[in-house]
Amino acid sequence: MGGRPDEVRAPDDWLTEVEKERAARFKFDTDRTIFVAAHLLVRLCAAEVLGEDPARLTLLQYCEMHGFGHGRPYFEQYPDLGVSFSHTRGYVCAAAGPGKVGVDAERVRPGPLDTVLADRVLTPRERALVTGNDELIRHWTRKEALIKRGELTLDKVSTGGEDLTGRHLLEWTAGPDIRVAVVTDTPARRAPIPDAPS
């Protein structure tokens, strides 16, 4: 699922206290709005997969370095359900399904190839073939989705290709400059953002 933050129509009271505290720390309203929309959208997405009421889903994250509110997301009630979400300026997306799930959305920079990013995130073979930012961001969103699945790390993106063997890739464009990649264990499909149940 993906769309503009204003297309995610769900109440903020679904958020946990940790999510509300993190949202309150944003300096700019647009950043806060995107953060909240992504966290609500992942609930709507998971609820569609589970046949569950999204208001009953408690999203948790924890990482050793940063504590609560960071790290791979999961739902307290369904810890084995794979979930992931992403956001970029003006766009949010989420994915849910059995097994590992990773999703990433990025904007394509206008102009000539961003050689700094290309040199940081592409393998030498990929770098030799990529000539424009659209191709660069397609590679980057795939790799970021693999990172979110726990199968690639930031320090290995320029040496590790995007091996998708045994995985399923779903990609789409949103508007002229947003690219989205979803990597799952089972076939995935793109679905519209549902309205929150009344």
GROMACS elastic network, one bead per residue, 0.5 to 0.9 nm:
[ bonds ]
;  ai    aj funct       b0    kb
    1    41     6  0.78618   500
    1    42     6  0.85376   500
    1    45     6  0.67469   500
    1    92     6  0.83890   500
    1    93     6  0.54204   500
    1    94     6  0.54439   500
    1    95     6  0.64261   500
    1   189     6  0.87586   500
    1   190     6  0.58151   500
    1   191     6  0.52071   500
    1   192     6  0.57511   500
    1   193     6  0.57818   500
    1   194     6  0.89498   500
    2     5     6  0.88688   500
    2     7     6  0.89639   500
    2    41     6  0.81836   500
    2    91     6  0.71479   500
    2    92     6  0.55235   500
    2    94     6  0.64246   500
    2    95     6  0.88447   500
    2   174     6  0.84364   500
    2   180     6  0.88168   500
    2   190     6  0.82665   500
    2   191     6  0.80383   500
    2   192     6  0.71857   500
    2   193     6  0.66515   500
    3     6     6  0.82100   500
    3     7     6  0.63398   500
    3     8     6  0.77260   500
    3    90     6  0.82731   500
    3    91     6  0.55105   500
    3    92     6  0.56394   500
    3    93     6  0.64761   500
    3   174     6  0.77734   500
    3   192     6  0.83040   500
    3   193     6  0.72851   500
    4     7     6  0.53918   500
    4     8     6  0.73476   500
    4    34     6  0.85914   500
    4    37     6  0.86592   500
    4    90     6  0.56807   500
    4    92     6  0.61445   500
    4    93     6  0.87163   500
    5     8     6  0.55716   500
    5     9     6  0.85464   500
    5    33     6  0.68952   500
    5    34     6  0.57456   500
    5    35     6  0.88182   500
    5    36     6  0.84258   500
    5    37     6  0.53118   500
    5    38     6  0.75101   500
    5    41     6  0.89061   500
    5    90     6  0.65284   500
    5    91     6  0.60604   500
    5    92     6  0.60774   500
    6     9     6  0.68835   500
    6    33     6  0.84600   500
    6    34     6  0.88349   500
    6    37     6  0.76800   500
    7    37     6  0.85900   500
    7   193     6  0.72477   500
    7   194     6  0.89416   500
    7   195     6  0.85838   500
    8    37     6  0.59482   500
    8    38     6  0.82541   500
    8    40     6  0.72274   500
    8    41     6  0.62661   500
    8    44     6  0.87727   500
    8    92     6  0.88153   500
    8   193     6  0.68359   500
    8   194     6  0.79215   500
    8   195     6  0.73469   500
    8   196     6  0.83215   500
    9    37     6  0.82982   500
    9    40     6  0.84168   500
    9    41     6  0.86572   500
    9   193     6  0.88306   500
    9   194     6  0.82435   500
    9   195     6  0.59161   500
    9   196     6  0.61932   500
   10    13     6  0.86908   500
   10    14     6  0.79577   500
   10    37     6  0.82876   500
   10    40     6  0.65247   500
   10    41     6  0.81303   500
   10    44     6  0.83938   500
   10    55     6  0.89895   500
   10   195     6  0.71977   500
   10   196     6  0.52482   500
   10   197     6  0.84360   500
   11    14     6  0.60888   500
   11    15     6  0.83450   500
   11    40     6  0.79714   500
   11    55     6  0.86892   500
   11   196     6  0.80705   500
   12    15     6  0.57530   500
   12    20     6  0.83750   500
   12    36     6  0.74031   500
   12    37     6  0.88098   500
   12    40     6  0.75841   500
   13    16     6  0.77306   500
   13    20     6  0.87974   500
   13    55     6  0.85031   500
   14    40     6  0.73275   500
   14    43     6  0.87315   500
   14    54     6  0.80181   500
   14    55     6  0.55470   500
   14    56     6  0.79180   500
   14    57     6  0.79923   500
   14    58     6  0.79623   500
   15    18     6  0.79831   500
   15    19     6  0.57928   500
   15    20     6  0.62569   500
   15    36     6  0.81163   500
   15    39     6  0.75369   500
   15    40     6  0.73839   500
   15    55     6  0.88618   500
   15    58     6  0.77326   500
   15    59     6  0.77951   500
   16    19     6  0.51739   500
   16    20     6  0.62428   500
   16    21     6  0.86341   500
   16    58     6  0.70004   500
   16    59     6  0.73119   500
   16    60     6  0.83083   500
   17    21     6  0.60637   500
   17    22     6  0.85611   500
   18    21     6  0.51367   500
   18    22     6  0.62095   500
   18    23     6  0.85944   500
   18    60     6  0.87411   500
   18    68     6  0.72038   500
   18    69     6  0.61495   500
   19    22     6  0.51074   500
   19    23     6  0.60679   500
   19    24     6  0.85697   500
   19    36     6  0.80135   500
   19    39     6  0.80974   500
   19    59     6  0.87036   500
   19    60     6  0.88627   500
   19    69     6  0.65996   500
   20    23     6  0.50523   500
   20    24     6  0.61308   500
   20    25     6  0.88306   500
   20    36     6  0.83039   500
   21    24     6  0.51364   500
   21    25     6  0.65892   500
   22    25     6  0.53417   500
   22    26     6  0.73090   500
   22    32     6  0.87358   500
   22    35     6  0.88450   500
   22    69     6  0.74440   500
   23    26     6  0.58209   500
   23    31     6  0.84668   500
   23    32     6  0.53719   500
   23    33     6  0.81803   500
   23    35     6  0.66608   500
   23    36     6  0.67133   500
   24    27     6  0.80935   500
   24    32     6  0.71618   500
   25    32     6  0.80989   500
   26    29     6  0.71264   500
   26    30     6  0.88064   500
   26    31     6  0.63500   500
   26    32     6  0.55190   500
   26    35     6  0.89758   500
   27    30     6  0.89319   500
   27    31     6  0.76137   500
   27    32     6  0.77981   500
   28    31     6  0.54695   500
   28    32     6  0.64953   500
   28    33     6  0.87908   500
   29    32     6  0.50187   500
   29    33     6  0.60159   500
   29    34     6  0.86282   500
   30    33     6  0.50567   500
   30    34     6  0.62465   500
   30    35     6  0.86351   500
   30    89     6  0.82795   500
   30    90     6  0.83781   500
   31    34     6  0.52504   500
   31    35     6  0.61898   500
   31    36     6  0.86657   500
   31    89     6  0.79583   500
   32    35     6  0.51440   500
   32    36     6  0.61607   500
   32    37     6  0.85141   500
   33    36     6  0.52629   500
   33    37     6  0.60223   500
   33    38     6  0.86217   500
   34    37     6  0.50728   500
   34    38     6  0.61406   500
   34    39     6  0.86480   500
   34    87     6  0.67185   500
   34    88     6  0.78090   500
   34    89     6  0.75583   500
   34    90     6  0.71927   500
   34    91     6  0.74031   500
   34    92     6  0.67940   500
   35    38     6  0.53602   500
   35    39     6  0.63869   500
   35    40     6  0.87792   500
   35    86     6  0.89372   500
   35    87     6  0.74014   500
   35    92     6  0.84548   500
   36    39     6  0.51737   500
   36    40     6  0.61788   500
   36    41     6  0.84930   500
   37    40     6  0.51431   500
   37    41     6  0.59050   500
   37    42     6  0.86508   500
   37    87     6  0.88212   500
   37    92     6  0.69069   500
   37    93     6  0.89666   500
   38    41     6  0.50166   500
   38    42     6  0.62748   500
   38    43     6  0.88407   500
   38    85     6  0.63244   500
   38    86     6  0.66320   500
   38    87     6  0.65337   500
   38    91     6  0.87705   500
   38    92     6  0.54344   500
   38    93     6  0.64658   500
   38    94     6  0.70502   500
   39    42     6  0.55304   500
   39    43     6  0.68543   500
   39    59     6  0.79801   500
   39    85     6  0.75243   500
   39    94     6  0.86605   500
   40    43     6  0.52888   500
   40    44     6  0.65129   500
   40    45     6  0.87827   500
   40    54     6  0.85800   500
   41    45     6  0.60475   500
   41    46     6  0.85408   500
   41    85     6  0.80345   500
   41    92     6  0.78118   500
   41    93     6  0.70721   500
   41    94     6  0.62897   500
   41   193     6  0.76859   500
   41   194     6  0.89743   500
   42    46     6  0.60554   500
   42    47     6  0.84079   500
   42    59     6  0.86162   500
   42    83     6  0.71953   500
   42    84     6  0.70777   500
   42    85     6  0.62057   500
   42    93     6  0.77023   500
   42    94     6  0.50829   500
   42    95     6  0.67511   500
   42    96     6  0.75202   500
   43    46     6  0.51801   500
   43    47     6  0.59568   500
   43    48     6  0.85835   500
   43    53     6  0.88522   500
   43    54     6  0.52925   500
   43    55     6  0.77633   500
   43    57     6  0.65595   500
   43    58     6  0.83193   500
   43    59     6  0.76173   500
   43    75     6  0.87262   500
   43    94     6  0.86967   500
   44    47     6  0.50918   500
   44    48     6  0.62859   500
   44    49     6  0.88831   500
   44    53     6  0.83996   500
   44    54     6  0.55930   500
   44    55     6  0.87240   500
   44    94     6  0.88459   500
   44   193     6  0.76704   500
   44   194     6  0.69603   500
   44   195     6  0.81812   500
   44   196     6  0.71312   500
   45    48     6  0.52879   500
   45    49     6  0.66272   500
   45    50     6  0.88310   500
   45    54     6  0.84186   500
   45    83     6  0.86765   500
   45    94     6  0.65449   500
   45    95     6  0.63204   500
   45    96     6  0.62402   500
   45   191     6  0.86788   500
   45   193     6  0.77491   500
   45   194     6  0.82020   500
   46    49     6  0.51407   500
   46    50     6  0.60746   500
   46    51     6  0.82863   500
   46    52     6  0.79200   500
   46    54     6  0.74708   500
   46    57     6  0.85338   500
   46    75     6  0.88720   500
   46    81     6  0.81577   500
   46    82     6  0.88240   500
   46    83     6  0.72483   500
   46    94     6  0.87154   500
   46    95     6  0.74604   500
   46    96     6  0.53314   500
   46    97     6  0.74998   500
   47    50     6  0.50381   500
   47    51     6  0.54806   500
   47    53     6  0.59230   500
   47    54     6  0.51007   500
   47    55     6  0.88507   500
   47    57     6  0.79249   500
   47    96     6  0.89246   500
   48    51     6  0.53407   500
   48    52     6  0.68961   500
   48    53     6  0.85934   500
   48    54     6  0.83578   500
   48    96     6  0.88518   500
   48   194     6  0.83906   500
   49    52     6  0.78943   500
   49    96     6  0.69102   500
   49    97     6  0.67274   500
   50    53     6  0.86645   500
   50    81     6  0.89641   500
   50    97     6  0.87353   500
   51    54     6  0.89783   500
   52    55     6  0.86676   500
   52    56     6  0.77034   500
   52    57     6  0.81863   500
   53    56     6  0.56224   500
   53    57     6  0.73010   500
   53   196     6  0.89127   500
   53   197     6  0.75485   500
   54    57     6  0.53579   500
   54    58     6  0.87006   500
   54   196     6  0.77135   500
   54   197     6  0.80965   500
   55    58     6  0.80843   500
   55   196     6  0.86901   500
   55   197     6  0.86942   500
   56    77     6  0.85280   500
   57    75     6  0.63256   500
   57    76     6  0.72366   500
   57    77     6  0.66221   500
   57    78     6  0.84025   500
   58    74     6  0.83495   500
   58    75     6  0.54358   500
   58    76     6  0.55376   500
   58    77     6  0.69610   500
   59    73     6  0.67083   500
   59    74     6  0.58485   500
   59    76     6  0.64513   500
   59    77     6  0.88606   500
   60    68     6  0.76702   500
   60    69     6  0.68641   500
   60    70     6  0.85459   500
   60    71     6  0.89188   500
   60    72     6  0.84522   500
   60    73     6  0.56962   500
   60    74     6  0.54967   500
   60    75     6  0.59059   500
   60    76     6  0.65163   500
   61    67     6  0.81871   500
   61    68     6  0.57097   500
   61    70     6  0.51334   500
   61    71     6  0.52531   500
   61    72     6  0.58009   500
   61    74     6  0.65293   500
   61    75     6  0.86790   500
   62    65     6  0.87959   500
   62    66     6  0.75351   500
   62    67     6  0.52990   500
   62    69     6  0.58061   500
   62    70     6  0.50846   500
   62    71     6  0.50012   500
   62    72     6  0.69946   500
   62    73     6  0.77009   500
   63    66     6  0.56324   500
   63    67     6  0.50673   500
   63    68     6  0.66401   500
   63    69     6  0.80069   500
   63    70     6  0.56339   500
   63    72     6  0.76321   500
   64    67     6  0.57392   500
   64    68     6  0.87324   500
   64    70     6  0.89564   500
   64    71     6  0.83743   500
   65    70     6  0.87241   500
   66    69     6  0.79061   500
   66    70     6  0.62250   500
   66    71     6  0.80603   500
   67    70     6  0.62972   500
   67    71     6  0.81681   500
   68    71     6  0.79414   500
   69    73     6  0.85905   500
   70    73     6  0.78221   500
   71   148     6  0.88909   500
   72    83     6  0.83768   500
   72    84     6  0.76323   500
   72   148     6  0.68683   500
   72   149     6  0.81160   500
   72   150     6  0.83709   500
   73    82     6  0.83824   500
   73    83     6  0.64268   500
   73    84     6  0.65148   500
   73    85     6  0.84248   500
   74    77     6  0.87641   500
   74    78     6  0.73864   500
   74    79     6  0.55667   500
   74    80     6  0.77606   500
   74    81     6  0.71541   500
   74    82     6  0.70139   500
   74    83     6  0.61948   500
   74    84     6  0.82411   500
   75    78     6  0.51446   500
   75    79     6  0.52582   500
   75    80     6  0.82207   500
   75    81     6  0.74630   500
   75    82     6  0.88852   500
   75    83     6  0.81485   500
   76    79     6  0.56146   500
   78    81     6  0.56458   500
   78    82     6  0.89465   500
   79    82     6  0.78805   500
   80    98     6  0.73572   500
   80    99     6  0.71386   500
   80   100     6  0.88575   500
   81    96     6  0.69118   500
   81    97     6  0.58753   500
   81    98     6  0.53335   500
   81    99     6  0.64737   500
   81   100     6  0.79154   500
   81   101     6  0.87053   500
   82    95     6  0.80516   500
   82    96     6  0.54337   500
   82    97     6  0.52226   500
   82    98     6  0.55658   500
   82    99     6  0.53084   500
   82   101     6  0.50294   500
   82   102     6  0.81847   500
   82   149     6  0.86766   500
   82   184     6  0.85184   500
   83    94     6  0.74460   500
   83    95     6  0.56782   500
   83    97     6  0.66770   500
   83    98     6  0.86803   500
   83    99     6  0.89039   500
   83   100     6  0.75229   500
   83   101     6  0.56112   500
   83   102     6  0.72003   500
   83   103     6  0.86689   500
   84    93     6  0.85700   500
   84    94     6  0.56579   500
   84    95     6  0.53934   500
   84    96     6  0.65750   500
   84   100     6  0.89573   500
   84   101     6  0.60321   500
   84   102     6  0.53077   500
   84   103     6  0.57439   500
   84   104     6  0.84218   500
   84   145     6  0.86349   500
   84   148     6  0.72248   500
   84   149     6  0.83418   500
   84   182     6  0.89921   500
   85    92     6  0.75602   500
   85    93     6  0.56322   500
   85    95     6  0.63204   500
   85    96     6  0.88231   500
   85   102     6  0.75563   500
   85   103     6  0.58881   500
   85   104     6  0.70714   500
   85   105     6  0.88177   500
   86    91     6  0.85099   500
   86    92     6  0.58726   500
   86    93     6  0.54099   500
   86    94     6  0.63509   500
   86   103     6  0.63288   500
   86   104     6  0.52287   500
   86   105     6  0.58881   500
   86   106     6  0.86808   500
   87    90     6  0.78127   500
   87    91     6  0.56447   500
   87    93     6  0.62651   500
   87    94     6  0.87461   500
   87   104     6  0.74754   500
   87   105     6  0.60283   500
   87   106     6  0.76452   500
   88    91     6  0.53597   500
   88    92     6  0.65171   500
   88   104     6  0.89636   500
   88   105     6  0.62789   500
   88   106     6  0.58748   500
   88   107     6  0.68580   500
   88   178     6  0.84177   500
   89    92     6  0.82761   500
   89   106     6  0.85264   500
   89   107     6  0.77870   500
   91   105     6  0.78176   500
   91   106     6  0.88696   500
   91   174     6  0.82861   500
   91   178     6  0.80918   500
   92   105     6  0.75283   500
   93   103     6  0.75565   500
   93   104     6  0.77074   500
   93   105     6  0.71459   500
   93   180     6  0.82067   500
   94   102     6  0.87381   500
   94   103     6  0.66173   500
   94   104     6  0.84753   500
   94   182     6  0.88046   500
   95   101     6  0.68384   500
   95   102     6  0.72408   500
   95   103     6  0.64469   500
   95   182     6  0.72708   500
   95   184     6  0.87790   500
   95   188     6  0.86985   500
   95   190     6  0.88808   500
   96   100     6  0.87627   500
   96   101     6  0.64875   500
   96   102     6  0.86521   500
   96   184     6  0.86378   500
   96   188     6  0.89359   500
   97   100     6  0.76262   500
   97   101     6  0.67685   500
   97   184     6  0.75170   500
   97   185     6  0.81445   500
   97   186     6  0.76205   500
   97   188     6  0.80268   500
   98   101     6  0.77903   500
   98   184     6  0.81097   500
   98   185     6  0.69849   500
   98   186     6  0.70331   500
   99   184     6  0.72697   500
   99   185     6  0.56638   500
   99   186     6  0.76881   500
  100   148     6  0.88096   500
  100   149     6  0.56291   500
  100   150     6  0.83787   500
  100   183     6  0.81542   500
  100   184     6  0.59605   500
  100   185     6  0.60068   500
  100   186     6  0.89951   500
  101   145     6  0.77391   500
  101   146     6  0.83936   500
  101   148     6  0.74433   500
  101   149     6  0.56392   500
  101   182     6  0.73168   500
  101   183     6  0.58956   500
  101   185     6  0.70147   500
  102   142     6  0.87550   500
  102   144     6  0.77108   500
  102   146     6  0.60880   500
  102   147     6  0.74623   500
  102   149     6  0.50294   500
  102   150     6  0.86241   500
  102   181     6  0.81216   500
  102   182     6  0.56572   500
  102   183     6  0.52544   500
  102   184     6  0.66106   500
  103   141     6  0.77090   500
  103   142     6  0.80579   500
  103   144     6  0.74384   500
  103   146     6  0.81873   500
  103   148     6  0.71644   500
  103   149     6  0.85732   500
  103   180     6  0.72235   500
  103   181     6  0.56501   500
  103   183     6  0.64700   500
  103   184     6  0.87275   500
  104   140     6  0.86696   500
  104   141     6  0.52504   500
  104   142     6  0.73334   500
  104   143     6  0.86850   500
  104   144     6  0.60429   500
  104   145     6  0.54045   500
  104   148     6  0.83533   500
  104   179     6  0.82447   500
  104   180     6  0.56521   500
  104   181     6  0.55339   500
  104   182     6  0.66967   500
  105   141     6  0.63068   500
  105   144     6  0.88882   500
  105   178     6  0.67040   500
  105   179     6  0.56502   500
  105   181     6  0.67017   500
  105   182     6  0.89962   500
  106   137     6  0.68294   500
  106   138     6  0.86906   500
  106   140     6  0.82956   500
  106   141     6  0.66827   500
  106   177     6  0.83017   500
  106   178     6  0.56158   500
  106   179     6  0.55777   500
  106   180     6  0.66796   500
  107   134     6  0.89544   500
  107   137     6  0.75572   500
  107   177     6  0.54619   500
  107   179     6  0.64085   500
  108   133     6  0.60449   500
  108   134     6  0.58085   500
  108   136     6  0.84138   500
  108   137     6  0.62205   500
  108   138     6  0.89573   500
  108   176     6  0.85620   500
  108   177     6  0.50111   500
  108   178     6  0.60339   500
  108   179     6  0.72248   500
  109   112     6  0.84763   500
  109   113     6  0.84268   500
  109   114     6  0.78238   500
  109   133     6  0.63191   500
  109   134     6  0.79505   500
  109   137     6  0.87129   500
  109   177     6  0.75560   500
  110   113     6  0.85092   500
  110   133     6  0.73791   500
  110   134     6  0.89159   500
  110   177     6  0.83868   500
  111   114     6  0.81856   500
  111   132     6  0.84856   500
  111   133     6  0.77997   500
  112   115     6  0.84876   500
  112   131     6  0.85253   500
  112   132     6  0.65519   500
  112   133     6  0.70538   500
  113   116     6  0.87392   500
  113   117     6  0.87779   500
  113   118     6  0.77517   500
  113   130     6  0.85084   500
  113   131     6  0.64020   500
  113   133     6  0.50471   500
  113   134     6  0.86837   500
  113   136     6  0.79233   500
  114   117     6  0.56410   500
  114   118     6  0.61529   500
  114   119     6  0.86792   500
  114   132     6  0.78933   500
  114   133     6  0.64375   500
  114   136     6  0.82322   500
  115   119     6  0.58786   500
  115   120     6  0.84447   500
  116   119     6  0.53448   500
  116   120     6  0.63708   500
  116   121     6  0.88970   500
  117   120     6  0.50591   500
  117   121     6  0.61218   500
  117   122     6  0.81627   500
  117   136     6  0.83141   500
  118   121     6  0.54920   500
  118   122     6  0.55444   500
  118   123     6  0.87606   500
  118   126     6  0.89234   500
  118   127     6  0.65376   500
  118   130     6  0.82524   500
  118   133     6  0.86077   500
  118   136     6  0.65247   500
  118   140     6  0.88973   500
  118   158     6  0.87664   500
  119   122     6  0.59705   500
  119   123     6  0.79590   500
  119   124     6  0.82196   500
  119   127     6  0.70237   500
  119   158     6  0.74363   500
  120   123     6  0.85018   500
  120   157     6  0.76154   500
  120   158     6  0.59201   500
  121   127     6  0.87404   500
  121   136     6  0.87030   500
  121   139     6  0.84412   500
  121   140     6  0.68881   500
  121   143     6  0.84641   500
  121   154     6  0.82740   500
  121   156     6  0.83811   500
  121   157     6  0.51376   500
  121   159     6  0.82563   500
  122   125     6  0.77987   500
  122   126     6  0.55612   500
  122   127     6  0.54518   500
  122   130     6  0.88300   500
  122   136     6  0.80069   500
  122   139     6  0.76532   500
  122   140     6  0.79405   500
  122   157     6  0.65405   500
  122   159     6  0.73672   500
  122   160     6  0.82664   500
  122   161     6  0.75761   500
  123   126     6  0.51121   500
  123   127     6  0.59422   500
  123   128     6  0.85788   500
  123   157     6  0.72742   500
  123   159     6  0.51283   500
  123   160     6  0.66763   500
  123   161     6  0.63430   500
  124   128     6  0.62029   500
  124   129     6  0.88713   500
  124   158     6  0.75076   500
  124   159     6  0.77854   500
  125   128     6  0.52891   500
  125   129     6  0.67217   500
  125   130     6  0.89818   500
  125   161     6  0.89946   500
  126   129     6  0.52847   500
  126   130     6  0.61489   500
  126   136     6  0.89178   500
  126   139     6  0.85090   500
  126   161     6  0.80272   500
  127   130     6  0.53346   500
  127   131     6  0.80824   500
  127   136     6  0.85860   500
  128   131     6  0.79934   500
  130   133     6  0.80939   500
  130   134     6  0.89653   500
  130   135     6  0.60238   500
  130   136     6  0.63186   500
  131   134     6  0.86973   500
  131   135     6  0.71712   500
  131   136     6  0.78334   500
  132   135     6  0.56348   500
  132   136     6  0.63392   500
  132   137     6  0.88657   500
  133   137     6  0.60026   500
  133   138     6  0.84647   500
  134   137     6  0.53006   500
  134   138     6  0.62606   500
  134   139     6  0.88214   500
  134   177     6  0.81597   500
  134   179     6  0.81253   500
  135   138     6  0.50852   500
  135   139     6  0.64090   500
  135   140     6  0.86485   500
  136   139     6  0.53131   500
  136   140     6  0.61809   500
  136   141     6  0.87579   500
  137   141     6  0.59345   500
  137   142     6  0.84395   500
  137   178     6  0.88813   500
  137   179     6  0.69690   500
  138   141     6  0.54108   500
  138   142     6  0.64203   500
  138   143     6  0.87844   500
  138   171     6  0.86171   500
  138   179     6  0.65444   500
  138   180     6  0.77470   500
  138   181     6  0.75590   500
  139   142     6  0.53084   500
  139   143     6  0.62832   500
  139   144     6  0.86536   500
  139   161     6  0.89571   500
  139   162     6  0.75692   500
  140   143     6  0.50930   500
  140   144     6  0.59941   500
  140   145     6  0.84965   500
  140   157     6  0.87414   500
  141   144     6  0.50273   500
  141   145     6  0.60739   500
  141   146     6  0.86203   500
  141   179     6  0.72770   500
  141   180     6  0.63734   500
  141   181     6  0.54618   500
  141   182     6  0.82789   500
  142   145     6  0.51319   500
  142   146     6  0.63784   500
  142   147     6  0.87506   500
  142   162     6  0.66880   500
  142   169     6  0.82327   500
  142   171     6  0.87443   500
  142   180     6  0.82586   500
  142   181     6  0.54984   500
  142   182     6  0.72507   500
  142   183     6  0.73226   500
  143   147     6  0.62048   500
  143   148     6  0.86770   500
  143   152     6  0.72401   500
  143   153     6  0.88493   500
  143   154     6  0.89476   500
  143   157     6  0.69523   500
  143   160     6  0.88382   500
  143   161     6  0.77736   500
  143   162     6  0.58542   500
  143   181     6  0.88852   500
  144   148     6  0.62304   500
  144   149     6  0.86323   500
  144   152     6  0.80684   500
  144   153     6  0.86765   500
  144   154     6  0.83803   500
  144   157     6  0.87728   500
  144   181     6  0.85328   500
  145   148     6  0.50880   500
  145   149     6  0.63586   500
  145   150     6  0.88241   500
  145   151     6  0.89511   500
  145   152     6  0.88465   500
  145   181     6  0.66572   500
  145   182     6  0.62212   500
  145   183     6  0.60228   500
  146   150     6  0.64035   500
  146   151     6  0.53658   500
  146   152     6  0.56159   500
  146   153     6  0.83222   500
  146   162     6  0.76476   500
  146   163     6  0.89473   500
  146   164     6  0.87272   500
  146   182     6  0.88190   500
  146   183     6  0.68508   500
  147   150     6  0.50387   500
  147   151     6  0.55738   500
  147   153     6  0.55401   500
  147   154     6  0.72783   500
  147   157     6  0.88862   500
  148   151     6  0.75389   500
  148   152     6  0.80001   500
  148   153     6  0.88282   500
  149   152     6  0.77722   500
  149   183     6  0.80103   500
  149   184     6  0.84728   500
  150   153     6  0.73708   500
  152   155     6  0.84912   500
  152   156     6  0.66314   500
  152   157     6  0.69341   500
  152   160     6  0.74316   500
  152   162     6  0.87072   500
  153   156     6  0.53251   500
  153   157     6  0.64738   500
  153   160     6  0.88334   500
  154   157     6  0.55046   500
  154   158     6  0.84242   500
  155   158     6  0.75246   500
  155   159     6  0.84660   500
  156   159     6  0.52994   500
  156   160     6  0.55152   500
  156   161     6  0.87876   500
  157   160     6  0.51042   500
  157   161     6  0.68763   500
  157   162     6  0.84713   500
  158   161     6  0.74038   500
  160   163     6  0.80355   500
  163   166     6  0.89114   500
  163   167     6  0.87039   500
  164   167     6  0.52066   500
  164   168     6  0.70755   500
  164   169     6  0.75186   500
  164   183     6  0.80470   500
  165   168     6  0.82046   500
  166   185     6  0.73409   500
  167   183     6  0.65752   500
  167   184     6  0.58047   500
  167   185     6  0.50867   500
  167   186     6  0.70830   500
  167   187     6  0.83388   500
  168   182     6  0.79846   500
  168   183     6  0.55370   500
  168   184     6  0.51395   500
  168   185     6  0.60049   500
  168   186     6  0.61909   500
  168   187     6  0.56774   500
  168   188     6  0.72562   500
  169   181     6  0.69518   500
  169   182     6  0.57021   500
  169   184     6  0.66590   500
  169   187     6  0.79001   500
  169   188     6  0.78112   500
  170   180     6  0.82145   500
  170   181     6  0.58582   500
  170   182     6  0.50634   500
  170   183     6  0.65509   500
  170   184     6  0.82975   500
  170   187     6  0.82883   500
  170   188     6  0.66229   500
  170   189     6  0.71843   500
  170   190     6  0.79184   500
  171   179     6  0.74492   500
  171   180     6  0.54774   500
  171   182     6  0.62360   500
  171   183     6  0.87806   500
  171   190     6  0.89161   500
  172   178     6  0.84858   500
  172   179     6  0.61034   500
  172   180     6  0.53437   500
  172   181     6  0.68298   500
  172   182     6  0.89695   500
  172   190     6  0.86390   500
  173   176     6  0.73014   500
  173   177     6  0.73961   500
  173   178     6  0.55853   500
  173   180     6  0.61333   500
  174   177     6  0.68490   500
  174   178     6  0.50232   500
  174   179     6  0.64114   500
  174   180     6  0.76908   500
  175   178     6  0.61542   500
  175   179     6  0.87247   500
  176   179     6  0.88172   500
  182   188     6  0.81411   500
  183   186     6  0.88706   500
  183   188     6  0.84299   500
  184   187     6  0.68570   500
  184   188     6  0.69298   500
  185   188     6  0.86448   500
  191   194     6  0.84911   500
  194   197     6  0.86153   500
  195   198     6  0.86264   500
